[in-house]
Amino acid sequence: MKLLQLYLVILISLASAATSQPIYARPGCKDTCGGVRIPYPFGIGTECYINEWYAVDCNSSVPYLPAINNLRLLSLNLENQTVAVNVSMNSDCLNPVRNNTQILSVDLGASPFLFSREDNKFTVEGCGNAVILEQGNLVTGCSTICQNQTTNPRNNCYGINCCQTTIPYYLKTYNIDTTGLQRPGPGGVCGSAFLVDQQKYSGQSAFVGNSFVPISLRWTLRLEEIDERYCPLMEREDLYLGNGTNIESYKCTCSSPVEEGSPYLTNGCQRVEACATCIGECGMNGTSGNITCIPTQARGKSSTVGVILGVSISIGVLLLVSTTFSLYKLIKKTKDKRQKARFFKRNGGLLLKQQESAEEGLVDKTTLFTAKELEKATDHFNENRILGRGGQGTVYKGMLTDGRIVAVKKSKIVDESQLEQFINEVVILSQVNHRNVVKLLGCCLETEVPLLVSEFVSNGTLYEQIHNETDEFPMTLNTRLRIATEIAGALSYLHSATSIPIYHRDIKSTNILMDDKFRAKVSDFGTSRFVSIDQTHLTTLVKGTFGYLDPEYFQSSQFTEKSDVYSFGVVLVELLTGEKPISVTRIGEHRSLATHFMLAMEEGEGMAVFDRRIVEDGGRGEVMAVADLAVRCLNLNGKYRPTMKEVALELERIRASYVPSEYGFEKLKYNGGIEEEMILLLSSDDNTPSTSMC
């Protein structure tokens, strides 16, 4: 019976192979988002794209390119190697009073994208002239003749209130200078200047009420990024960047014009549906341009000999396949076992065993999970289980067989040169025991990349609580003082109370989690490092998050405990102001929250930047004391900053001196219900770790 079932599966597979569908995405990956086809080398989800530049986020069925400023993706063309995106335009249609002068458009930086010279045109609408500049040098421009009229059909952009010109070569970045562009008198058209995809430049004049225009980007691939084994046909093109420089770009194409799919994938190119079941010749129709099938005359009925021969061959194939399948299962099981052992050794498993055996106190301190356990816990790392993605990897929510809810972090890559450091971190972080530090439960080393298992923290991040406050958890002054004290106590513990000092190196409000009782927990030690007692600083590649990064560390790559103090100072300012670390509304040096706050304090205008909600809570003296502490933490010279232990003690003192305005009580809502908790005026939640935590 089983052999018959297998035989039917083979016949169905052979039938389906004749009508194979074109493959656009890697196995297990989506190939569309909001009606937009996303073919490989682009992809949606982890390991679905060729590299990070080609990652696509599909939020609310709208595709975005997170690697280049989250530009909205409109369409993709594999043949031309172009992607159409929405970019902001330089126009006074939305704000006629604003004076547009040399506004920087999109900077593609180190990305593999270029502004397409074939598809884009520089367009000026209004009265006067505008130019494109690249690093101060003129690239192109055009002038218009002013004529008062309220409309201007875009397909007649020939010089009156509108002009167009091409760009002479591919660009990486540009500035648009509109100082010569004037808005005509009453009833005249808006003044706008932008680079736009000429195929999409149609309709009424000026994208009125719209701040974006479609633009075409040319994407490039290096030869080493393409797997030539899967590429039916490969082409090379030199793209001119001006000043005598070129970029080599390679692409794959299907071997036949009647094939569809991604030529960068195994068997990605397949005959189009019109040809899939064609018995005869299939090709382009010269008149219509469509692919048509020209069938041959039907063959006569099969002879009896042919039927017998076919059945005999089928039975033989069936026996051969069943034997091969059994051998395949045996070989696969043996191969998987050897592969797990190889991964365990490569990921530092033997080193972990050596370190545990070297010190009696470390034996069985680190729990080793199996790959099968974590696959079952995370439903085979289902996308629905993703809690978040970061620079170091993806975090999944899982449930172990004993019912514990955990967070499983899957690293992106393995740096074999850092394996000893990684194992040291696992061993020591497994022993870190502080109520305001996320507990590391163990790891799995028998997978291609190491998996870290930690406790699950349920109420999101501090960033979400500050910037998306809900009635369930009001961010009162007393609450913010408690959270700041908890974070400072945890960092003080890591810096000075552990057997080896730990520098976090990426303190930010998104790395502070809130548990079921809304207590702060420091998380994400993916970039943290241990420092021996005789080291004064740690020299590494610059890592961290802009807006929180210590200016001294950014310049010298020398990380000290005072660098964590600076990052904590930014978090402290977030709690005081309710503002984000980098603002899109402020301009210049005020875009940085730290700089904006320091300038306000220097000018004696600190109260103006504080969050209205905590000012209304009273406690002006405590707010100013916390602000003064934040100023000390943000000192540009690290040696003048306090230590985290000093910061924690000062916050304890400030919190003890603060009396909440409502009879010494703060109303907090937990789990949908309201319960009144008395706030101890002399600090009921002492964050100084006990000796049992060491």
KEDREN-367418 format. One record per residue (C-alpha): residue in three letters; x, y, z. Coordinates in steps of 0.05 Angstrom, whole numbers, plus 5000, padded with zeros to 4 digits. Layout:
<recs>
AlaXYZ...
</recs>
This chain:
<recs>
Met500050005000Lys505750475019Leu509250324953Leu502950494915Gln502351154951Leu509551314935Tyr508351144863Leu502451624859Val506752174890Ile512052064837Leu506852104781Ile503852734810Ser510853034816Leu512452874743Ala505853174721Ser507053804761Ala514153874735Ala511253954665Thr507454574689Ser512654854737Gln511255564759Pro516556114754Ile520356204820Tyr521356924843Ala523356834916Arg527556354959Pro523855754990Gly519455975048Cys519656715028Lys514057165002Asp514757424931Thr509457984933Cys507658554979Gly501458984967Gly501058774894Val508458924881Arg512658324857Ile519058254900Pro523757794861Tyr530557544887Pro535857844897Phe530858274936Gly526857924990Ile521957985048Gly524357685114Thr530857415142Glu535357035093Cys530657195035Tyr535257715002Ile542257704973Asn544958215025Glu542258755073Trp541659285018Tyr536358864983Ala531958735044Val524658935037Asp519959085095Cys512658945082Asn508859365133Ser501259415124Ser501959115054Val506559695033Pro513759515013Tyr519659935039Leu527259915031Pro529859985103Ala537160025081Ile536060675043Asn531961115089Asn525660675087Leu523860915017Arg517260644992Leu518160144936Leu513460224877Ser515959704827Leu521959254809Asn524759074740Leu529558494736Glu531158604663Asn533159334670Gln535859244741Thr531659834765Val527259974824Ala522160534827Val521460884895Asn518161494925Val522862064946Ser521462754975Met521063334925Asn523664054930Ser517364464924Asp513965074954Cys507064804935Leu506064545006Asn509365155040Pro509565764994Val513066195046Arg519065725052Asn525365925014Asn528165294981Thr535665344973Gln540264764961Ile536064234994Leu539563554995Ser535563004962Val536862254973Asp543962054990Leu545161334968Gly551961335003Ala555360655004Ser549360284977Pro549459904910Phe544160384883Leu544960954833Phe540161474804Ser538461194735Arg540661664678Glu536161294627Asp529661324667Asn530061984705Lys529462704683Phe530963344722Thr524463734721Val523264464741Glu516264754748Gly515265494764Cys518766124741Gly526366184735Asn531765664738Ala534365104782Val540564654778Ile543163994805Leu549864014841Glu554363434860Gln559663594912Gly559164334893Asn559964204818Leu554464354768Val551463714737Thr545463984699Gly539864484702Cys534564854662Ser530765514659Thr523365674649Ile519566264622Cys514466544671Gln507266574649Asn501566654698Gln496966054690Thr494065564739Thr495264924701Asn500964624662Pro499963944628Arg506163544643Asn506663224576Asn507763924547Cys513664114591Tyr517364524538Gly519765154574Ile513765564595Asn512965474670Cys516264794662Cys522764504634Gln526163834633Thr533263584621Thr537162934628Ile542762784677Pro549362644640Tyr551562054683Tyr549561614742Leu549361974809Lys550161744881Thr547762384913Tyr545963084893Asn543563774917Ile538064174883Asp539464924882Thr532865304873Thr535466004891Gly533766234820Leu526765954821Gln521266454835Arg513866354848Pro509866794800Gly504467294821Pro497467104845Gly494566514807Gly501466274784Val503965564789Cys508065294848Gly515665284846Ser518264574844Ala524864224825Phe525963474828Leu528862864794Val523162414770Asp521961774731Gln519862044662Gln515161464650Lys511161664711Tyr511362424697Ser504262554672Gly497662854693Gln496463544723Ser501964044741Ala505663994807Phe504463424855Val499663874893Gly498563624964Asn503963114954Ser511063144981Phe513762544942Val515362384870Pro517061714838Ile524361624819Ser528161044787Leu534360744819Arg539260284783Trp541659714828Thr548359374818Leu551458704835Arg558758504839Leu561157874805Glu562757534871Glu555557644896Ile552557224840Asp552556464843Glu554456294771Arg551855584779Tyr544655834778Cys545556394727Pro543056184657Leu546156794623Met550757314654Glu551858024628Arg556758564649Glu555659314642Asp560159904660Leu556260474691Tyr559461164683Leu559661594746Gly563162214718Asn570362434727Gly572661834686Thr570261314738Asn565960704724Ile562560164765Glu562359444741Ser555459144747Tyr553358424731Lys546458124721Cys543257464705Thr537857364652Cys533556774633Ser536156384573Ser529656454533Pro524757034523Val518956554538Glu521556434608Glu519656804672Gly522256804744Ser528657014779Pro534856784742Tyr538856854807Leu535556234838Thr535955484824Asn531055324768Gly528256024777Cys526856114703Gln520855714677Arg516855744613Val510956224618Glu504055924630Ala502155974557Cys507955514540Ala507855054601Thr502954544570Cys504454694497Ile505654084453Gly509354394396Glu513055044387Cys512355644433Gly515056344419Met513657074406Asn508057274358Gly511257764311Thr504958184302Ser501958214371Gly508358134412Asn504957604455Ile507656904468Thr503456384431Cys503455624425Ile503455284356Pro501054574370Thr503253974328Gln498353454300Ala495852964353Arg499352294352Gly495651654340Lys493451194396Ser498950864435Ser500050134417Thr499149564466Val506649444465Gly507750164486Val502950094545Ile506349464569Leu513149774562Gly510850394600Val508049984658Ser514349574663Ile518750184664Ser514250514716Ile514749904763Gly522249894755Val522750644770Leu518250544830Leu522750004860Leu528950424846Val525851044877Ser523550674940Thr530550394951Thr533851054938Phe528951404986Ser530750935043Leu538151035032Tyr537051785028Lys533551795096Leu539251395128Ile544651825097Lys540952475116Lys540252255188Thr547652095193Lys549552745157Asp545153165204Lys548352845265Arg555352995239Gln553353705219Lys550753855289Ala557253605319Arg561254035270Phe557054655286Phe557754525361Lys565254505354Arg565655115308Asn561055525354Gly565555415414Gly562154825448Leu568754485466Leu571455145492Leu565255225536Lys566254525565Gln573554685579Gln571855325616Glu566454985658Ser571154415677Ala576754905694Glu572555225750Glu568254785795Gly563255355808Leu561555395734Val559654665722Asp552754615691Lys551755365701Thr550355455626Thr544355075599Leu545454775530Phe539054715490Thr538354265429Ala536454515361Lys530254075362Glu527954385428Leu528455105402Glu525354935334Lys519354645370Ala519155235419Thr518955745362Asp514655345313His520755265268Phe522556005275Asn515856215247Glu515556945225Asn509357025268Arg513756905329Ile518557475313Leu519157975370Gly524058435336Arg530058495290Gly536658845305Gly543758925279Gln545958285314Gly540157825295Thr532757655301Val529057515367Tyr523457005369Lys518256855423Gly518156125444Met515255645496Leu519455085525Thr516654405541Asp516354585615Gly511655165598Arg516755735606Ile516056315557Val522856515530Ala526156975479Val530656625428Lys535857055393Lys538356795326Ser544957115306Lys546057345234Ile553257125224Val558756745259Asp565357095270Glu570056525286Ser575457005309Gln570857235365Leu568656535389Glu572756545453Gln569857235470Phe562856975455Ile563656375501Asn566356815556Glu560257255550Val555556655553Val559056365614Ile559157015654Leu552357295632Ser549356625654Gln551656805724Val549157525723Asn543357545772His540158225779Arg532658385779Asn533758955729Val537958545679Val534758055630Lys536857365652Leu540756935602Leu538056225609Gly542755855561Cys544655755489Cys544555265430Leu551155135394Glu549154565347Thr546055025294Glu549255415238Val549156045280Pro549056055356Leu542256145390Leu541656515457Val535756375503Ser533656895554Glu527557045597Phe521657345561Val519758055581Ser512558205565Asn511058955564Gly515259215507Thr520759735512Leu521860375551Tyr521960735484Glu514860525470Gln512560725540Ile515661415535His513261585465Asn506761195462Glu503961285533Thr497560905549Asp492560955606Glu494860265628Phe501560555650Pro501861315660Met508961595657Thr508662035720Leu514762375750Asn515161855805Thr514861285754Arg520461595712Leu524761685774Arg523760955792Ile525460715722Ala531661155718Thr533960895787Glu532860165765Ile536960255701Ala542560615737Gly542760075790Ala543259525738Leu548959875700Ser552560015765Tyr552059275781Leu554859085713His560659585718Ser562859445789Ala559358865824Thr560658285775Ser566957865777Ile569258185712Pro566658885694Ile561658875637Tyr560759475590His554159455554Arg556159915495Asp549060005467Ile544860315522Lys538460615492Ser531060625510Thr529560075459Asn534359615497Ile530759735563Leu524959245569Met518959295616Asp516558675653Asp509458485674Lys510058965734Phe513059505690Arg519959445721Ala525859625677Lys530559075653Val536959205614Ser537458755553Asp541158615487Phe548358475506Gly550158315433Thr555658845431Ser557558825505Arg564658665527Phe568258445590Val574258855613Ser579958605657Ile581358995720Asp587859315694Gln584659575629Thr582760315629His579060275563Leu577159795508Thr579159955435Thr574359655384Leu570859825319Val565760385332Lys559060065351Gly552760345381Thr546660755361Phe546861475335Gly543661945384Tyr546361545443Leu553661455421Asp559061775465Pro562462315422Glu569362115450Tyr568161385430Phe565861585361Gln572361965350Ser577461505383Ser574060815384Gln576260775457Phe570460535500Thr570560655575Glu565360575630Lys564061315620Ser561461165550Asp555660765581Val554661365627Tyr553761825566Ser548661355534Phe544861315600Gly544862075602Val541062085536Val535961585564Leu535262045625Val533862635579Glu528662215542Leu525162095609Leu525462845626Thr523163115558Gly518962555526Glu522862705461Lys526162215414Pro533862185411Ile533962425339Ser528562915317Val525862995247Thr522563665264Arg528464035293Ile534164265247Gly541664325251Glu545164145316His538364145351Arg536563495316Ser540563125369Leu536563105434Ala542863115476Thr545463745442His538564065443Phe537963935518Met544964175535Leu543964825496Ala537264945532Met540464835600Glu546265295583Glu541265845564Gly537165745627Glu531165485589Gly531064775617Met523864815640Ala521664955569Val524164275544Phe521563845601Asp515463405588Arg509163775607Arg506563155643Ile512163145695Val512163895704Glu504763845723Asp506563315774Gly510263825815Gly517163675845Arg520764235807Gly526864155852Glu527363405837Val526463525762Met532064035761Ala536463575803Val535463015752Ala536763505695Asp543363735728Leu545362995735Ala543862885661Val548263485643Arg553963175682Cys552962505646Leu553062845578Asn559563225590Leu563663185526Asn569863025567Gly568962325595Lys573462425656Tyr568662945683Arg562662485680Pro560462115744Thr560961365749Met554660945744Lys555160795819Glu555161545833Val549361645785Ala545361085819Leu546561375889Glu544562075866Leu538161825835Glu536461435899Arg537362085938Ile533062495890Arg527561965890Ala527561925966Ser526562685970Tyr520662695922Val513562675951Pro508262495899Ser502863035894Glu496962575908Tyr497662425983Gly503962025973Phe500461535926Glu501261405852Lys495561075814Leu498260525768Lys494160065724Tyr496659355718Asn493458805676Gly487159205662Gly485659355737Ile487459945781Glu491059845847Glu493960395890Glu501160275911Met504260705965Ile510761025942Leu515660976000Leu518361666009Leu525161386028Ser525860935966Ser522360275976Asp525959925917Asp533359925933Asn537059725870Thr543759595904Pro544858845891Ser545858375949Thr551857935955Ser547657335936Met546957625866Cys554457605851
</recs>
